[in-house]
Amino acid sequence: MTQFWIEVSSAAVFALYALAAACAIRAANTARTPQGAVGWVVFLISMPILGIPLYLILGHHRFKGYRLSRLESQRVVEGIKTFSADHRADPQGWDVALEPFETLAGMPAVRGNAADLLIDGQQTFDAIFQAIDQAQNYILVQFYIVHDDQLGRAFQNRLIAAARRGVKVWFFTDAIGSYKLPTAYCDKLREAGIRVSDRDSQRGPKFRFQINYRNHRKTVIVDGRAGFIGGHNVGDEYMGRDPAFGPWRDTHIRMRGPVVQELQLIFAEDWHFATDELILDELVWTPEHAAEDMTALIVATGPGDRTETGSLMFFSAIVAARRRVWIASPYFVPDIDIMAALKHAAMRGVDVRILVPDAIDHRIPWLAAFAYFDEIIEAGVKVHRYAQGFMHQKVFVVDDELAAVGTTNLDNRSFRLNFEAMALFFDPRAAAAVDEMLQADFERSFLLTRKIHEQPWRIRYGAPIARLFAPIL
């Protein structure tokens, strides 16, 4: 009997290491970065009992399913390209080249746009609610988080009122981000005739329970004429009503012009990917030209991309900077390329500033950031810590020509794991508006000067450990 159990145990150990080796080979072939590949291989072989289940849930690499949605919408992309050819911005005299961002987006930058910064929750939802109330044909809604609270119910009532007057409404939330949203909330929307994406049946990598791949986009589109994107989700904390966070500092942007069609296309692709339902023919694709005539582009990124689109977008912006690059992000867990770009820009004499919150909402990424600060500060980067509440905006400005607002954080999760989008405006007026906004934010911040060895013990020892989780933060 003892011999039997020895043989069973040996077979189990052999099977365990065989499975670990198979996962390690897969990680080596499919991981999105060399660092990720090495980390997973070492972890799987050295600790297979823990490594295998974590790899099955958290192991991240590209998947092909999302690309099918872009193939289905190719005719819309071609239409946008045709419009852009007739309304192309004159590249002469521009320091920031459009081409890298257009390549990453798979769409052209288009003229004829207008933009308004919405600097807090009150401005954002006042503008969104006004647009919903004025909708005549359809409303597209997509948020990572929707809560069934005061703001969430006000939002729900606005959508139901629109549906009852004959407006078509599509409502899409992320299964992970909105896991607390009661089924009754969505049922009430469906009863009003609103088309709601079923969070429990959204397509995706089911074998990983969709824990790692999250749709982090936050957009509202009304009649194909007005588009909104930024950092706000639908919840009372985004209105500054959560006493734990206090004032909530965030930014959305309201857009008009053909860039709204680009944002609308991203929603249609997300809807198709999640539901297998094509809605292109139900939407308006004839753009309206705004008198402000700004040049703009939507850069949407995600784990289905063939290249490191999210990281390359920030890299392209940083290397384009000649005078300044200011970046606001609630999380700072960059990859090696972004670290090198930031340091190189500072060493070139560029005014490089990173604005992050001093308050904590997710402790591990907050801690991990301290493991990077010393390195960039030594190169000349200024790190500002926002001190009046929690700062959640995702914004950057390059020189006096490029301004961006959207959903992409300066971290590996946004670069490689989440579906994200940024609205890029190549226009001095947009850059000036973001400049003024960030100047006010810097006044509410303090400059980080203490190195990590001068920080409290929980940061000194916690930051290096937290950094080990950087590939999934």
N, C-alpha and C positions, 0 to 999 in steps of 0.2 A: 504493500500500500504506500509506503514511504517513497519507493522508487517511482510509483505512478504519479504521485504529486510532484516529485522532482521533475519528471518529464513534462507534466502539464505546465509547471511554472516556467521551465526552460522554453517551452513553445510559446507561452504568453509573452515572455520577455523578448523572444526573437520576433514575434509578430509586432510587438510595440515598437521595437527599433526599426523594423522593416517599414512600418507606417511612417515613423518619424523621418526615415531616409527618403521615402517617397514625397513627403511634404517638403523636405529640405530641397530636393531636386526641383520641385515645382516652384518653390520660393526663389531659388537661384535663377530660374528661367523667366519668371514672370514678375518679380518684385519691381516696383517702379524706380527704385534707386539702388546703387551698389551697397550703400550703407544698410538699407533695409534688407537686402538679400543676405549680407553677411550676418546681420543681427538675428534674422530668423533661422538661418542654418545653424549657427552656434547654439541658439536657444533650443531648437528642436532636438539636436543630437545630445546636448548635455542634460536637458530636463524634459524628456519626451512626455512624461505623464502630464505635466503642466503645459508644455509647449504645443502639443497637438490640438487640444480643444481650443486654446487661445488662437492658434493659427487659423483654425476652421472658422472662427468668429471674426477675428481682427485682421487676418492676413489680407493685404490689399494689393491688387494688381488690376490691370486694365480688363474691362469686359466689353464685348462687342454689341450688346443689345441696343444700346442707346444710339449707335450709328445708324440703325435702320430708320429712326425717326428723321434724321437729317436727309436721308435719301428720299423719303416720302415728301419732304418739303423743298426739294431742290428747285422746283419750278418757281417757288416764292423767292428763293435766294437769287435766281436768275433775274426775276423782275426787279428786285432791289438793286442788283448790279446795273441793270439797264437804266434805272432812274438815276443812280449815282453817276453813270457816264455822262448824263446830261446836266448834272448838278455837282460837278466835281470841284473841290476846293483847289485853288491855285497853290501848289506846294512851294513856289518861289518865296524865299525869305523866311521859311519856317526852320527853326532849329530842331524841332521834334518831328521826326519822320513818321508818316502814317503807315508805311508799308509793314513794319513788324506787327503792329496791332491788327491791321487788316488780315494778315496771314493767320494770326492766332484766332481771330474771330471767324474766319471763313466767310466774311462779308465785308463790303466796302464801307468806308466812312462816307457819310452823306451830308450834304448841305441842307439848309432850309429849316433849321431846328431852333427851338427856344427852350430855356431851362430856368427854373426857379428853385433855389435852395429852400428846404423846409427843415429848420434847425432844431426843432424839438417835437415831442409827441403832439402837443396841441396844434401846432402849425400843420403837421403832417396829416393828422386825421381830420382836421377841419377841411383841408383841401381835398382829401380822399372822399369824405362824406359829401362835400359839395358836388364833386364830379359824379358820384353815384346817383345823387338826387337829380342830376341833369341828364343822366344816361337816357338814350332814346332807343338803342338797338341791342347792345350787349355789354356785359361786364365780365372781365377775366380776373380772378382772384387767386393769388398764390402766396401763402405764408408758411414759413418753417414752423412757427408756434402760433396757435390760436387758443386763447383761454376762454372759459365760460365765466367771465367776470363782468364788471360794469362796462368796460370798453368792448369786450367780446360780444355782449348782448346788444349793445348799441350798433355794432357793426352788423350783427345778424339781422336786426330789425331793418336797417337800411337796405340790405340785400333783399329781404323778403318784400319790402315795399316796392322795390324796383321790379322784382319778378311779378308782382301782382298787377303792375301797370303794363305788363307785356314785354319787359326787357328780358332777354336771355342772360342767364348767369351761370358761369362755370366756377366752381369752388374747389380748390386743391390745397391740401396741407400735407406735411411730411408725417409719415407713420411714427417716426421716433420723436421728432420735435413736439408733435401734438398728441402724444400718447395719453395725456391726462384729459384730453377733450372728450366729454361725455358723448356717447352714441346719440343721446337724445338731442344734442345740439345739431348734429348733422341731419338727423331724422326730421327735425323741424324745417330745415332748409329744403330737404327733398319734398316735403309735403307742400311747400310753396312753389314747386316746379323747378327748383334749382338743381342743376346737374352737379353732383358731388362725387369726387373721386373717392372710392372706397379704400380707406387706409389699410384694411386687412387683406385686400386683394390686389394691391398695386404690384405691377410687374417689377422684377429686379432679381438680384442674386439671392434666391430664397434659402439656399443652403447656409447662408450666413445671417439669416433672419433680418437682413438689411440694417444690421447694427452699425456697420462701418460706412455704408454709402447712404448719404443723407441729402435731400434736396433742401438747400439752405437759402434758396431764393425767396425774395419778398417783393412781389410786384402786384400792381393793380393796373388794368388797362380798360379804358372806357371808350367804346365805339371806334376803336382804332385811332382816336384823335388825341387822347390824353393818356400818358403813361407815368407810373410812379415806381421808383425803385430806391432801396436804401437799407438801413439797418434796423428799422422798426419792425417788430412783430405786433400781433394783436393781443395786448394784455395790459392790465392796469399799471404794472411796473414801468412800462414804456411811457406812461403819462406822469411818472414821478410819484405814484401813489403807494409804493411799497416802502414802508419805513426802514426796512433793512438796507435798502440801497439809497434812499433819499432821492434827490433830483437825478433824473436819467438824461444823460447827454447823448443824443443820437442825431442822425441826419438822413433825410430822404431827399429825393429830387423829383420835381414835377416837370415832365417833358411834353413838348408838342413838336410836330413835324414828322418826317419820314423815319426818324430813329424809333418812333413808337411802333412802326411796323416790324423793325428788327426785334424789339422787346416782345412784341406779340408773337413773332415766329418762335422765339424761345419757349414761350408758354405753350404754344401748339405742339411743339416737339415734346415737352415734358408731359403734356396730357396724353399724347399718343403713346409715349413710352410707358406711362403708368397704367393706361386703360386699354391700349390697342385701338383707340378710337380716333379717327381723323376728323378734325374740325376746321381745316383750312378753308373749305368752301363756304363756311358760315360766317367768316370774318371779312372785314373790309381791308383791302390791300392797296387802295388808291391813296397815296399820301397827300397831305395838305402841307403847303409851304408856309413856314412862319416867317414873318417880316424880319425877325432878328438874324436869320440866315446863318446860324451857328453850324459848324461842322461837328458831327457826333458819330459815335459808334458804340454798339453793345458788344462787349467781349464776354461771352458765356464760356465757362470752363467746367470740367467734370472728369470723373474717372474713366469715361469712355473715350477721351481724347487720345489721339495718336502721339501727341507730344506733351511735354510738361507745361501745358498752356497757362495755368495759374501762376506758376513761378516765373515763366518767361514774360508774362505781362508786367509783373513788377520789375523784373530784370531789365526789360526794354525801357521802362519809364526811368529807372535809376541811371542807366548808362546814357540816356538821352539828356540828362540834366547838365546844364552849363553853369547855372547860378545857384539854383536851390531845388531841393526835393524834400517836401514835408509829407509825412505819412502818419495818419491817425488810425490806430487799430486797437481793439480791446485785448488782443493777444499778440505776443511776439515770440514765435517759435519758428524762426526761419530755417531754410536749408543752407547748405554750404555756399551755393551760388549767390544767393541773396546777401549773405553775410559778406562775401567777397565784393559784391557790387557796391554795397553800402560803404564799406571801408575804402574802396578805391575812389568812390565819388568824394568822400570827405578828404582824402589825401590829395585830390585834384583841386581842392579849394572850394568845392560845392558846399553850400549851406544845407547840411543834412540834419533833419530833425525827426525824431520818432516820438509820437504822442501816445501814451498808454495810460490806463487808469491806475490810480493808486489803490482803489477799492478792489475787493476780491469777489468774483462770482463763481469761478471755477478754480479751485486752489492749485491743482497740479500745473496747468499751463501758466498760471500767475507765478508760481515758484520757478518753473523752468526758464522763464524769461530772464531771471537774474543770472543764469549761467551764461547768457550771451551778452549782457550789457557791458561788462568790463572790456571785452574785446573791441566792441564798436566805439565805445567812448575813448579808448586809447588812440583810435584812428582819427578822432575828431568829430564823431557823431554826437549830437546833443540828444539826450533822452529826457523828455518832459513827462512828469507824472501828474495826471489830472486829479485834482484834490477836492472838487466840489460835487460829490455824488459819483455815480458810475458812468464812465464814458464807453459807449458801445458803437460809435460810428466807424465806418470803413471808407476812408477818404484819402486821396493824395492829390498834390499839386506839384507840377514840374515847371520851373521857370515862370514865365508869364503867359504860357501858351496851352498847357494841358491841365485839366482838372478832371477828377474821377470820383464818382460816388456810387456805392453799390453794396454788395454783400460779402465781398472777399476779405477775410482776415489775413494778417501777415503771419500765417502759420502753415504747417505741413498739411493739416486737415483740410483747410480751404484750398491749398495748392493741388492736392491729389485725391482726396476722398469725398469731398462734397461737390454737389452741383451748385455753382455760384454764377454771378453775373455782375459786371461793372459797366456803368454808363460813362464813357469817355467823351469829353468835350474839348475839342482843339480850338480854343477861342480865348482871347485875352479877357473878355468880360466874365466868362465862367471862372477863369483862373483868379481874377480879382475878387470875385464873390467868395471863393473858397479861401483865398488869402485873408480877407477880412474876418471870416468866420473863425479860422484857425488862430489868428492873432488874438482874438478874444479868448479862445480856449487856452492859449499859452499863458495868458494873464491869470487864469484860474488854476495854474499848474505850478509845480516847482521842479527845478532842474536836479536830476539825479547826479550826485557827486560822490557818494560813498561807494567804495568798491565792495565786492562781495565779502571779503574777509572782515569788513567793518560793519556788516549787517548783523542783526540778531541771529542767534544760533539756529533757529528754525529755517532761516533763509540760507545761511552758510552751508548747512548740511543737507537741507531739503532740496535746494536748487540742482546740485549735480545729480541727485537721484531722480528728480522729476525730469531732467533732461534725457534720461535713458528712454523715456516714453515719447520722445520728440516725433518719431515717425508716425504716431497715431494721434498727436495732439493738434 
